[in-house]
Amino acid sequence: MDDNRRLPLVYVRGFAGGTRGIDKAVDDPFYGFNEGSVHVRVGGRNKPLFHQFESPLLRLLREEGYELLVKGDQEAYLAKHTEIPANTIWIHRFYDRSATTWGGSPQEYRLETAATDLLGLIDRLREKTGAPGVLLVAHSMGGLICRCLLQKILPDLGRAAADCVAKFFTYGTPHGGITFDLGGGLLERMRDTFGIQGADIFGPRRMYEFLTPSARTDPDGPPDGWDARLMPEGPGTLPLQQVFCLVGTNPTDYDVALGLSSAAVGPHSDGLVQIERAYVPGAQRAYVHRSHSGRYGMVNSEEGYQNLRRFLFGDTRVEASLVDYRLPDDDDLVWQAETRLSVRGLPVPMHERFAAHWSPIQLDAGAVGQEASVQLATTFLNSGLRAAADESMRFVLGLRLISLREEGGIFKLFDHLEQTADFADTLVIDVGTPEADPGAQGIRAAWNSEIEGAIRDHNAAGTPRADEDPAPGRWVAHIPLPATAAPLVGPDARIRLVATPWS
């Protein structure tokens, strides 16, 4: 599955609620994948500005050469044609059979049935396109439908998930279920007991049922410590590196139920899914200041699309980590890192984790006498999207280090300066290509504090950083932090960059 540009793409929408919501959902021919937006929040005050995003569907058609073959009925089109092109987009219309708008007797919605039907669509697409697998793109509950397919339906049939799916991208999926800050657990118990509008699928017992193969299911329910977020690893499973989770950090603009949902779930969320429950451990992920859906939603956002496009079709993966740091010997200090990653030429950041968005990176001290490390960000680049063939692929990683004094679980603010970092700088990273660096790919990096003038005018000249890993297909380099950071994280603290080919 090397040429992802020729693989069919299947979109799986999120939860619609009861009959009224389902009837509304089926009225949309593309189940929301065609929705765009015109609002974006920018700056420290989150001021709304106009930015016209056409929709992920239209952008994929225009920029990646995909086609729509609906012709009045996509299922009828599939049935009538023995061969269809692979570079096509399909909508898994799983709610249609549960809508009342067609007359007759609608079927009760069941997530396992939607996952089984998804496999049927995938098998038809593989047969008629000749593609080895598909690209799955899902919003919210749609990601759980896909995981049910990968973790239960296919294993129950004795089939390998990796033989059917090449990559799996989720927007705001509650991989760890949905919980609430309010109610002390009462709201979750009522939901799971009465299954109000089928929302018990976001509770642990139902998630255990549809995420566990039949042969391994315990009739007494999930065992102690069971974590719904975990996806299995091993032969035949979809590798975790082929999974991407987009995590939203803006609950304020999620106005479902007049904002009551956002208030119940809490501020560390996208308004519906809490941040720590929105990703699969070990998978690729990025954080964006977007809400679960609506005017400032994730699916209908430039940030979401750019992460989707580069994960699916990029050719270089770069991981950045803070390594070999050593925190001051002060048990009352809590240390956090904030990051923002931006790619040259894009109007929005690709990834940002801030304390103000309830998503800072916690810096934990290593063992006594030892340094520690933490991953800061991962991004995907596409050499085909450069403005010129001889231009490097540039992105910047902003890094802020913040300390807070805590005593007995309470922050002491007598010496605190709000919104002020102990260290702040931006690392400018240029990833070369054979065209930009004849004979070899090279990577250059410099701190903004060392660059004269504007970053846009910076010319990354000179010899690229030496590759510290002799293994082919993998480039590693360490960039020391500026000297001003040494009193905070030690003199050996560095940014480790690891670049690998991506397909």
Residue, then its C-alpha position, 0 to 999 in steps of 0.5 A: m500500500d505504498d501509493n496512497r494517492r490511488l487508494p479509495l477514501v471512505y468517510v464515516r460520520g459521527f453520532a446523530g442521536g435519536t430519530r430526529g437527528i438521524d433523519k436530518a443526517v441522511d438528508d445530507p448527500f455527503y454526511g457532513f464531509n462537504e461542510g466548510s466554514v468561514h470563521v477562524r479564531v486568531g491571536g491571544r484574544n481568540k478574535p474571530l476573523f473571516h477565513q473561507f474553508e471550502s470543505p475537506l471534500l471539495r479540497l480533496l477533489r481539487e488538490e488531490g485529484y479525487e473523484l465522486l462517482v455518486k451518479g444518483d446512488q453510489e451503491a447502485y453505481l458500485a453494483k453496475h460497474t465491474e471496474i472503477p477508478a481507485n482515486t475516489i471518495w465514498i460515504h459510508r451511509f450507515y444511518d440510511r436504514s435507520a431513517t424514517t424519511w424513506g417510509g417503511s420500517p426503519q431498523e434500529y441503529r446498532l454500531e456493530t451493524a454499521a461496522t459490518d456494513l463498512l466492511g462490505l463497502i470496503d470489500r466492494l471497493r477493493e474488488k472493483t478498484g484493484a486497490p489493496g486497501v482503503l483510507l478511512v477518515a472518521h469523525s467522532m463516533g465514526g472512529l468507533i465504527c472503524r475501530c469496531l471493524l478493525q478490532k472485532i468484525l475482521p478478527d471474528l472473521g479471521r481476517a487481517a485489518a492491515d489487509c483492508v485498511a492502509k491508514f486511519f484518521t480520526y477527528g475528535t473520536p472519543h477513543g476513551g469514551i465520553t465522561f463528564d466533569l459534573g454529576g459525580g458519575l451520575l450522568e454516566r450511570m444514567r446514560d449507560t443504564f437507560g441507553i438514552q438515544g443509543a448514547d450508551i455506546f460511549g460507556p465502558r461496557r458497550m465499548y468493551e463489547f464492540l471493541t473486543p473479539s468474540a473469542r476474548t469477550d468476558p460476559d461479565g464485562p470489561p476487566d479492571g483497568w481496561d482502557a478503551r483507547l488501546m488498539p491491539e498490536g501484532p500480526g495482522t493488526l493495523p500498525l499504530q503509526q498508520v493511525f492519526c488522532l486529531v484532538g480538539t481543545n476548544p470547548t467554548d465554541y461547542d454550542v450544542a444544547l445551548g452550551l450545556s454539553s460543553a459545561a458538563v464535559g468540562p473545559h479540558s475538551d473539545g466541548l464533547v470529548q475530553i482531551e485525554r480520551a480523544y486519542v489512541p496511545g502510540a498513534q500519531r496525533a496533533y492538537v488544534h484549537r477547534s471544537h467538536s463540531g459547529r462553526y468552529g468545528m474540526v472537520n470543517s477546518e483548515e487545521g483539520y484538513q492540512n493534518l489530514r492531507r499531509f498524513l495521508f499523502g505526505d512523504t516525510r515524517v518529522e518527530a521533535s522531542l525534548v531530550d536529556y533535560r534535568l529539572p531543578d531540584d525543587d519538589d514544589l515546582v511544576w514544569q510545563a512545556e507549550t508548543r506550536l508547530s506551523v508549516r511554511g505557506l499555511p494560514v493556520p498552525m498544524h499543532e498547538r498545546f497551551a496551558a490556556h487550552w488545557s493541553p500543556i505538556q507536563l515535564d516530569a523529572g527523570a530518575v535521580g541523577q538522570e535526564a528525562s525526555v518527552q515528545l513535543a510534536t510530530t508533523f508530516l511534510n509533502s515535498g510536492l507542496r513546496a512553492a519551488a522545486d529547489e525550496s526546502m520544506r520549512f516548519v517552525l516549532g515554538l517552545r515555551l517552558i513554564s514553571l508553577r510553584e505548588e504546595g499541598g496541591i495548591f498553586k502559590l501565586f505570590d511570585h507568579l507572572e501569568q502568561t509569562a514563560d521562563f523560556a521562549d524561543t522558536l526553532v526554524i527547521d528546513v528539511g532539504t530534498p534531493e532537488a534542494d540538496p543535490g546528492a542527499q537529503g539534509i536538514r538544517a535548524a536554527w533558533n530564532s534568537e540566533i537569526e537576524g531579521a524576520i524568519r521569512d527572510h532567513n536563508a538556511a545555508g551552509t552544511p546540513r546537520a550531521d546524521e547521527d543515525p547510520a541506519p538507512g531511511r532514518w535521519v537523527a540530529h540533536i539541536p542544543l537549547p540556547a544557553t538561557a535555558a540551561p538554568l531551567v532544564g540543564p546544560d545537556a537539554r536538546i531538541r531531537l529531530v527524527a526524520t523518516p520517509w513517509s508513504 
